Amino acid sequence: MIWLGTTYRMRDEYAKAEKMLLEGRDILTRIDGGRGVADATWELGYLHLCRDEYDEAEASFNTASEFYKQGGDVKDGADTCWALGYLHRLRGEYPKAKALYTEAKEVYVQIGYPEYLAETYLGLGHIHQVEGDITMAEASYTEARAIFSRIGSKGRAALSGVGLGDIHRLRHQYDEAEVLYIGALDVFTQIGCPRNLSDTLFALAQLRDHQNPDKEAERLFKEACSIYRGLGVEKEALKCDAKLKDLYQKMGSSMEAHGQVE
């Protein structure tokens, strides 16, 4: 059940994922009470992160961490450290996030675990970008993309490419940014990853809005908004709504005249 719940979570089918993970955790609590419960709790934490439920995610990760400490598993401890770093990054607590990512990265280098090593580079890239250190952000995204490509993680390599697209956008290299965004959209559409698809649609919409506010920017914002709402990620959907309001003002029309923003 835990494996199935994780599979649903990776497909962004959050309601199904939660059902499987809760059922699996309850069964494992009755028959095991150890490692299996910790794994289910960690996965529930990550599911909460995907839905922007940060307090619930933190509680789940901390509970899982206590289990892992008892078992002395270095990799699992690093995974939880990485997850908490991700949580703090999403909250905008960048110094805490950076410290946790760095701690996890050191473990992954020592034990030779490329997948999550790449994830730490990806997370650090986001932090460097927000902090305005574009050179370090580019280096981190490039390293993440190279590792993901080497291990055959097509979706994560594409997501690293979105980060590089952001760097090009910030440098006003719009053609290069658009190529990376569109390439990522193709990958996310092929592999069925709606959350990353919606994030990339939003990034492409912002690029189009900055260059030439028009119906194409409107279409992209609406498509991203629809996916976010379908996933139950209302926080991001509201961002799209705000961007649409601004776009309609730029286009010389009111939001109400279009009747499209919820």
VOBA-1610 file (N, C-alpha, C; in pm, whole numbers, padded with zeros to 5 digits, always signed):
BEGIN
Met+00082-00122+00000Met+00000+00000+00000Met+00086+00127+00000Ile+00199+00123+00072Ile+00285+00240+00076Ile+00340+00269-00063Trp+00384+00163-00130Trp+00436+00179-00266Trp+00329+00236-00358Leu+00207+00185-00346Leu+00098+00234-00430Leu+00066+00379-00397Gly+00067+00413-00268Gly+00043+00552-00229Gly+00148+00645-00284Thr+00274+00601-00281Thr+00383+00681-00338Thr+00365+00700-00488Thr+00323+00593-00555Thr+00299+00600-00699Thr+00191+00702-00732Tyr+00082+00699-00655Tyr-00026+00797-00676Tyr+00025+00939-00650Arg+00106+00955-00546Arg+00159+01088-00515Arg+00247+01140-00628Met+00328+01052-00685Met+00416+01092-00795Met+00336+01127-00920Arg+00215+01072-00931Arg+00126+01106-01042Arg+00041+01228-01011Asp+00059+01286-00893Asp-00019+01401-00847Asp-00165+01365-00822Glu-00192+01238-00793Glu-00327+01194-00758Glu-00334+01190-00606Tyr-00350+01308-00547Tyr-00327+01324-00405Tyr-00431+01254-00317Ala-00556+01257-00357Ala-00660+01194-00274Ala-00637+01043-00266Lys-00607+00981-00380Lys-00579+00836-00381Lys-00454+00805-00299Ala-00353+00891-00313Ala-00228+00870-00240Ala-00253+00873-00090Glu-00328+00972-00045Glu-00354+00985+00099Glu-00428+00863+00153Lys-00525+00816+00079Lys-00602+00699+00122Lys-00512+00577+00140Met-00427+00551+00040Met-00338+00435+00045Met-00236+00448+00159Leu-00180+00568+00174Leu-00077+00587+00275Leu-00134+00576+00417Leu-00251+00632+00438Leu-00313+00622+00571Leu-00349+00477+00604Glu-00406+00406+00506Glu-00441+00265+00529Glu-00315+00183+00554Gly-00212+00208+00474Gly-00088+00134+00491Gly-00024+00161+00626Arg-00023+00288+00668Arg+00036+00322+00798Arg-00039+00256+00912Asp-00173+00253+00901Asp-00253+00190+01008Asp-00223+00041+01018Ile-00212-00026+00905Ile-00182-00170+00906Ile-00043-00195+00964Leu+00055-00115+00919Leu+00192-00134+00967Leu+00206-00102+01115Thr+00127-00008+01163Thr+00130+00026+01306Thr+00087-00093+01389Arg-00012-00169+01338Arg-00062-00285+01412Arg+00035-00402+01408Ile+00106-00421+01296Ile+00188-00543+01282Ile+00339-00518+01293Asp+00379-00389+01287Asp+00522-00360+01282Asp+00559-00254+01384Gly+00515-00132+01357Gly+00542-00022+01449Gly+00678+00040+01434Gly+00755-00001+01332Gly+00890+00051+01316Gly+00915+00117+01183Arg+01006+00057+01104Arg+01053+00117+00980Arg+00939+00144+00881Gly+00848+00050+00867Gly+00737+00069+00773Gly+00650+00188+00810Val+00626+00206+00938Val+00547+00320+00984Val+00620+00451+00953Ala+00752+00449+00975Ala+00832+00569+00947Ala+00825+00604+00799Asp+00837+00504+00712Asp+00832+00529+00568Asp+00696+00586+00527Ala+00589+00528+00582Ala+00455+00577+00549Ala+00436+00720+00599Thr+00488+00748+00718Thr+00475+00882+00775Thr+00554+00983+00693Trp+00674+00944+00647Trp+00755+01032+00562Trp+00682+01064+00433Glu+00624+00961+00371Glu+00550+00982+00246Glu+00429+01072+00267Leu+00362+01057+00380Leu+00250+01147+00410Leu+00299+01291+00425Gly+00417+01306+00484Gly+00475+01439+00495Gly+00500+01501+00358Tyr+00553+01421+00268Tyr+00581+01472+00134Tyr+00452+01505+00060Leu+00349+01424+00083Leu+00218+01452+00024Leu+00164+01586+00074His+00178+01610+00204His+00135+01739+00260His+00212+01854+00196Leu+00341+01834+00172Leu+00420+01937+00105Leu+00363+01969-00033Cys+00328+01865-00106Cys+00274+01883-00242Cys+00145+01965-00240Arg+00073+01957-00129Arg-00054+02029-00117Arg-00038+02160-00038Asp+00086+02201-00013Asp+00116+02325+00059Asp+00063+02322+00202Glu+00057+02205+00262Glu+00012+02189+00401Glu+00137+02176+00488Tyr+00200+02289+00515Tyr+00335+02288+00570Tyr+00341+02240+00716Asp+00246+02280+00798Asp+00250+02237+00938Asp+00234+02086+00949Glu+00141+02030+00870Glu+00121+01887+00872Glu+00244+01813+00820Ala+00306+01870+00717Ala+00427+01809+00662Ala+00538+01806+00766Glu+00557+01917+00835Glu+00664+01924+00935Glu+00642+01821+01046Ala+00519+01809+01091Ala+00489+01712+01197Ala+00520+01570+01151Ser+00483+01538+01027Ser+00508+01404+00974Ser+00657+01376+00961Phe+00732+01472+00907Phe+00877+01453+00890Phe+00947+01438+01024Asn+00906+01516+01123Asn+00969+01506+01255Asn+00941+01371+01319Thr+00819+01321+01301Thr+00785+01189+01354Thr+00868+01081+01286Ala+00877+01089+01153Ala+00957+00991+01079Ala+01103+00998+01122Ser+01154+01119+01146Ser+01293+01137+01185Ser+01324+01064+01315Glu+01232+01068+01409Glu+01253+00998+01537Glu+01266+00848+01516Phe+01182+00792+01427Phe+01191+00650+01395Phe+01327+00618+01335Tyr+01369+00700+01239Tyr+01495+00674+01168Tyr+01615+00686+01261Lys+01611+00780+01354Lys+01721+00795+01450Lys+01736+00670+01535Gln+01623+00611+01572Gln+01628+00488+01651Gln+01691+00374+01573Gly+01664+00373+01442Gly+01719+00265+01358Gly+01860+00292+01312Gly+01908+00415+01326Gly+02044+00449+01287Gly+02069+00446+01139Asp+01967+00468+01057Asp+01983+00465+00912Asp+02027+00603+00862Val+02149+00609+00812Val+02206+00737+00770Val+02132+00796+00650Lys+02103+00712+00551Lys+02035+00762+00431Lys+01896+00815+00463Asp+01820+00741+00541Asp+01686+00786+00576Asp+01691+00917+00655Gly+01792+00930+00741Gly+01809+01055+00815Gly+01837+01171+00721Ala+01920+01144+00619Ala+01952+01248+00521Ala+01829+01284+00439Asp+01748+01183+00404Asp+01627+01209+00327Asp+01532+01301+00404Thr+01522+01278+00534Thr+01435+01363+00616Thr+01494+01502+00630Cys+01627+01510+00639Cys+01695+01639+00643Cys+01667+01717+00515Trp+01676+01647+00402Trp+01645+01710+00273Trp+01500+01757+00269Ala+01408+01671+00315Ala+01266+01706+00311Ala+01235+01828+00397Leu+01298+01836+00514Leu+01277+01953+00599Leu+01338+02078+00535Gly+01449+02059+00463Gly+01506+02171+00388Gly+01409+02221+00283Tyr+01346+02127+00214Tyr+01246+02161+00113Tyr+01131+02237+00177Leu+01087+02189+00293Leu+00977+02254+00365Leu+01013+02398+00400His+01132+02418+00457His+01172+02554+00495His+01188+02643+00372Arg+01233+02586+00261Arg+01243+02666+00138Arg+01106+02714+00093Leu+01008+02624+00095Leu+00874+02662+00054Leu+00813+02767+00147Arg+00855+02765+00273Arg+00808+02866+00368Arg+00883+02998+00355Gly+00988+02998+00275Gly+01068+03118+00261Gly+01172+03135+00370Glu+01200+03028+00443Glu+01299+03030+00551Glu+01432+02980+00494Tyr+01495+03065+00416Tyr+01607+03021+00332Tyr+01734+02984+00408Pro+01774+03054+00512Pro+01895+03010+00585Pro+01879+02869+00643Lys+01761+02840+00701Lys+01737+02706+00755Lys+01739+02603+00643Ala+01674+02638+00532Ala+01668+02545+00419Ala+01807+02515+00365Lys+01886+02621+00350Lys+02021+02603+00294Lys+02106+02514+00384Ala+02096+02534+00515Ala+02175+02454+00609Ala+02135+02307+00602Leu+02005+02280+00593Leu+01957+02142+00587Leu+01993+02076+00454Tyr+01978+02148+00345Tyr+02018+02095+00215Tyr+02168+02061+00214Thr+02247+02150+00268Thr+02393+02129+00269Thr+02429+02007+00353Glu+02363+01992+00468Glu+02387+01876+00553Glu+02351+01747+00481Ala+02236+01747+00416Ala+02193+01628+00341Ala+02289+01600+00225Lys+02332+01705+00156Lys+02421+01688+00041Lys+02551+01619+00082Glu+02606+01656+00196Glu+02730+01596+00243Glu+02715+01446+00264Val+02599+01405+00316Val+02574+01262+00337Val+02561+01190+00203Tyr+02488+01249+00109Tyr+02468+01185-00021Tyr+02600+01169-00096Val+02689+01267-00081Val+02820+01256-00144Val+02898+01140-00083Gln+02889+01127+00049Gln+02963+01022+00120Gln+02913+00882+00084Ile+02781+00866+00076Ile+02726+00732+00054Ile+02702+00702-00094Gly+02722+00803-00179Gly+02704+00782-00322Gly+02559+00761-00362Tyr+02476+00862-00339Tyr+02332+00852-00370Tyr+02296+00967-00464Pro+02312+00946-00596Pro+02301+01057-00691Pro+02163+01121-00702Glu+02057+01042-00687Glu+01923+01099-00708Glu+01895+01215-00613Tyr+01914+01190-00483Tyr+01885+01296-00388Tyr+01997+01399-00379Leu+02118+01362-00421Leu+02223+01462-00435Leu+02179+01567-00537Ala+02123+01518-00648Ala+02071+01610-00750Ala+01956+01694-00696Glu+01873+01633-00613Glu+01761+01709-00554Glu+01813+01822-00465Thr+01922+01797-00393Thr+01975+01904-00308Thr+02030+02017-00395Tyr+02096+01983-00506Tyr+02144+02088-00597Tyr+02027+02168-00653Leu+01919+02098-00687Leu+01801+02166-00740Leu+01743+02263-00636Gly+01731+02215-00512Gly+01679+02301-00406Gly+01769+02419-00377Leu+01900+02396-00376Leu+01994+02504-00354Leu+01988+02606-00468Gly+01964+02555-00589Gly+01949+02646-00702Gly+01834+02743-00683His+01722+02690-00633His+01606+02777-00605His+01641+02884-00502Ile+01713+02844-00397Ile+01747+02939-00291Ile+01842+03046-00343His+01945+03004-00416His+02038+03101-00473His+01965+03200-00564Gln+01867+03148-00639Gln+01791+03235-00730Gln+01713+03340-00653Val+01645+03297-00548Val+01566+03391-00467Val+01656+03494-00400Glu+01775+03449-00359Glu+01869+03539-00292Glu+01941+03631-00390Gly+01918+03612-00518Gly+01977+03700-00618Gly+02116+03659-00664Asp+02162+03541-00621Asp+02293+03493-00663Asp+02275+03408-00789Ile+02261+03476-00902Ile+02225+03409-01026Ile+02334+03313-01074Thr+02460+03350-01052Thr+02570+03263-01095Thr+02569+03131-01019Met+02551+03138-00888Met+02545+03015-00808Met+02419+02935-00841Ala+02308+03003-00867Ala+02185+02934-00904Ala+02205+02856-01034Glu+02266+02921-01131Glu+02290+02855-01259Glu+02379+02732-01242Ala+02483+02745-01159Ala+02574+02632-01136Ala+02501+02516-01070Ser+02414+02546-00974Ser+02340+02440-00903Ser+02240+02371-00996Tyr+02164+02450-01073Tyr+02069+02392-01167Tyr+02140+02306-01272Thr+02255+02354-01319Thr+02330+02280-01420Thr+02378+02147-01365Glu+02428+02148-01240Glu+02475+02024-01177Glu+02360+01927-01157Ala+02246+01979-01111Ala+02128+01894-01091Ala+02083+01832-01223Arg+02077+01913-01326Arg+02033+01864-01456Arg+02126+01756-01510Ala+02256+01775-01492Ala+02353+01677-01540Ala+02338+01543-01470Ile+02318+01548-01337Ile+02302+01422-01262Ile+02172+01353-01299Phe+02063+01428-01303Phe+01934+01368-01339Phe+01939+01306-01478Ser+02003+01375-01571Ser+02014+01322-01707Ser+02096+01193-01707Arg+02202+01190-01629Arg+02290+01074-01624Arg+02220+00951-01568Ile+02131+00971-01470Ile+02063+00856-01409Ile+01928+00826-01475Gly+01896+00901-01581Gly+01775+00873-01658Gly+01647+00927-01599Ser+01658+01030-01512Ser+01539+01091-01452Ser+01494+01207-01540Lys+01417+01172-01641Lys+01378+01268-01744Lys+01299+01386-01688Gly+01204+01357-01601Gly+01119+01463-01546Gly+01196+01560-01459Arg+01285+01507-01374Arg+01361+01595-01286Arg+01464+01675-01365Ala+01520+01615-01470Ala+01611+01690-01556Ala+01537+01807-01621Ala+01413+01780-01664Ala+01332+01887-01723Ala+01303+01997-01622Leu+01278+01957-01496Leu+01250+02057-01393Leu+01374+02143-01366Ser+01491+02080-01369Ser+01615+02158-01356Ser+01629+02254-01474Gly+01582+02210-01591Gly+01583+02296-01707Gly+01492+02417-01690Val+01382+02399-01620Val+01293+02512-01590Val+01368+02615-01505Gly+01445+02565-01408Gly+01526+02655-01327Gly+01624+02734-01412Leu+01688+02665-01506Leu+01779+02735-01597Leu+01704+02834-01686Gly+01581+02798-01722Gly+01498+02892-01797Gly+01472+03019-01718Asp+01448+03002-01587Asp+01429+03119-01501Asp+01552+03209-01502Ile+01670+03146-01500Ile+01794+03224-01500Ile+01805+03304-01629His+01775+03241-01742His+01779+03313-01870His+01677+03426-01872Arg+01558+03401-01814Arg+01456+03506-01810Arg+01505+03625-01729Leu+01568+03598-01615Leu+01619+03706-01531Leu+01730+03784-01599Arg+01801+03718-01690Arg+01907+03784-01765Arg+01854+03848-01893His+01721+03843-01911His+01656+03898-02030His+01695+03822-02158Gln+01730+03696-02141Gln+01761+03608-02255Gln+01634+03526-02283Tyr+01535+03595-02339Tyr+01401+03539-02345Tyr+01388+03421-02441Asp+01459+03424-02551Asp+01451+03313-02646Asp+01504+03185-02582Glu+01616+03197-02512Glu+01674+03079-02446Glu+01580+03026-02337Ala+01519+03118-02263Ala+01425+03077-02159Ala+01306+03004-02218Glu+01252+03057-02326Glu+01134+02997-02388Glu+01164+02856-02438Val+01282+02835-02496Val+01320+02701-02544Val+01320+02601-02429Leu+01377+02640-02315Leu+01383+02551-02200Leu+01245+02523-02142Tyr+01161+02626-02132Tyr+01026+02608-02079Tyr+00944+02514-02169Ile+00949+02538-02299Ile+00870+02456-02391Ile+00919+02312-02392Gly+01051+02294-02384Gly+01105+02159-02376Gly+01057+02086-02253Ala+01052+02157-02140Ala+01002+02097-02016Ala+00854+02064-02025Leu+00776+02154-02087Leu+00632+02127-02105Leu+00610+01998-02181Asp+00688+01977-02286Asp+00675+01855-02365Asp+00701+01731-02280Val+00804+01737-02195Val+00838+01624-02109Val+00727+01598-02008Phe+00681+01702-01940Phe+00579+01685-01836Phe+00447+01636-01896Thr+00418+01678-02018Thr+00297+01629-02085Thr+00312+01481-02117Gln+00428+01441-02164Gln+00453+01301-02201Gln+00447+01207-02081Ile+00508+01249-01971Ile+00518+01157-01857Ile+00402+01171-01760Gly+00317+01271-01781Gly+00201+01287-01695Gly+00238+01340-01557Cys+00280+01465-01551Cys+00321+01527-01424Cys+00253+01664-01413Pro+00124+01666-01376Pro+00047+01790-01382Pro+00098+01904-01295Arg+00154+01875-01177Arg+00201+01985-01093Arg+00318+02056-01159Asn+00416+01982-01206Asn+00529+02045-01274Asn+00485+02110-01406Leu+00386+02050-01470Leu+00332+02107-01593Leu+00271+02244-01565Ser+00192+02253-01458Ser+00127+02380-01425Ser+00229+02486-01384Asp+00332+02444-01308Asp+00437+02540-01269Asp+00508+02596-01392Thr+00531+02510-01491Thr+00602+02553-01611Thr+00513+02638-01700Leu+00386+02605-01707Leu+00291+02691-01779Leu+00289+02831-01718Phe+00292+02835-01585Phe+00291+02964-01516Phe+00418+03043-01550Ala+00533+02974-01550Ala+00659+03041-01583Ala+00658+03094-01726Leu+00605+03013-01818Leu+00598+03055-01958Leu+00500+03171-01974Ala+00391+03167-01899Ala+00293+03276-01903Ala+00356+03406-01854Gln+00435+03397-01748Gln+00503+03516-01697Gln+00600+03573-01801Leu+00668+03484-01869Leu+00762+03527-01973Leu+00687+03600-02084Arg+00575+03540-02128Arg+00496+03600-02234Arg+00435+03733-02190Asp+00391+03736-02066Asp+00332+03857-02009Asp+00434+03971-02007His+00556+03937-01972His+00661+04039-01966His+00698+04090-02105Gln+00700+04000-02202Gln+00740+04038-02338Gln+00628+04111-02412Asn+00508+04049-02406Asn+00398+04100-02488Asn+00265+04051-02431Pro+00208+04125-02335Pro+00082+04083-02273Pro-00027+04063-02379Asp-00072+03939-02396Asp-00169+03913-02502Asp-00253+03790-02467Lys-00331+03745-02563Lys-00420+03631-02542Lys-00344+03503-02512Glu-00222+03490-02564Glu-00144+03370-02537Glu-00102+03365-02390Ala-00063+03478-02335Ala-00032+03484-02192Ala-00156+03450-02111Glu-00269+03504-02152Glu-00397+03475-02085Glu-00426+03325-02086Arg-00409+03263-02202Arg-00436+03119-02216Arg-00347+03037-02123Leu-00220+03074-02117Leu-00125+03000-02035Leu-00157+03013-01887Phe-00189+03135-01842Phe-00226+03155-01702Phe-00353+03075-01667Lys-00450+03077-01757Lys-00575+03005-01731Lys-00553+02855-01725Glu-00470+02804-01814Glu-00443+02660-01816Glu-00372+02619-01687Ala-00273+02699-01646Ala-00203+02669-01520Ala-00300+02674-01402Cys-00386+02775-01400Cys-00484+02791-01292Cys-00578+02672-01284Ser-00624+02626-01398Ser-00715+02512-01402Ser-00651+02387-01344Ile-00525+02364-01378Ile-00456+02246-01327Ile-00435+02258-01176Tyr-00392+02376-01131Tyr-00373+02395-00988Tyr-00502+02367-00911Arg-00613+02419-00961Arg-00739+02398-00889Arg-00781+02251-00894Gly-00753+02185-01004Gly-00783+02043-01014Gly-00704+01960-00914Leu-00583+02007-00883Leu-00498+01938-00786Leu-00528+01979-00643Gly-00610+02083-00626Gly-00640+02133-00492Gly-00533+02223-00435Val-00448+02279-00523Val-00340+02368-00478Val-00389+02512-00497Glu-00474+02554-00405Glu-00543+02682-00420Glu-00448+02801-00410Lys-00343+02788-00331Lys-00248+02899-00316Lys-00190+02940-00451Glu-00152+02842-00532Glu-00094+02872-00662Glu-00201+02919-00760Ala-00322+02865-00748Ala-00432+02909-00834Ala-00462+03057-00811Leu-00454+03101-00687Leu-00480+03241-00655Leu-00372+03332-00715Lys-00249+03281-00721Lys-00143+03358-00787Lys-00177+03380-00934Cys-00230+03275-00998Cys-00271+03288-01138Cys-00383+03390-01153Asp-00478+03386-01061Asp-00586+03483-01065Asp-00533+03626-01059Ala-00437+03647-00968Ala-00379+03782-00954Ala-00306+03824-01081Lys-00234+03730-01142Lys-00163+03760-01266Lys-00260+03791-01378Leu-00372+03721-01381Leu-00472+03747-01484Leu-00533+03887-01467Lys-00557+03927-01345Lys-00609+04062-01321Lys-00513+04167-01375Asp-00386+04148-01343Asp-00285+04242-01393Asp-00279+04241-01546Leu-00290+04121-01603Leu-00282+04107-01748Leu-00398+04179-01816Tyr-00518+04163-01761Tyr-00635+04228-01820Tyr-00622+04380-01816Gln-00561+04430-01709Gln-00539+04575-01702Gln-00442+04619-01811Lys-00339+04540-01832Lys-00242+04573-01936Lys-00306+04566-02074Met-00398+04473-02091Met-00463+04456-02221Met-00575+04557-02240Gly-00600+04641-02140Gly-00700+04744-02153Gly-00842+04696-02131Ser-00855+04581-02062Ser-00988+04527-02034Ser-00997+04492-01887Ser-01115+04495-01833Ser-01132+04459-01693Ser-01147+04309-01680Met-01115+04257-01565Met-01131+04115-01538Met-01278+04074-01554Glu-01369+04162-01507Glu-01512+04127-01511Glu-01563+04115-01654Ala-01507+04193-01744Ala-01551+04189-01884Ala-01523+04055-01947His-01416+03989-01900His-01383+03858-01956His-01462+03746-01888Gly-01490+03765-01758Gly-01569+03667-01686Gly-01505+03532-01675Gln-01369+03527-01671Gln-01301+03401-01672Gln-01228+03370-01541Val-01201+03471-01460Val-01126+03447-01338Val-01221+03417-01224Glu-01195+03309-01156Glu-01281+03268-01046Glu-01251+03352-00923
//
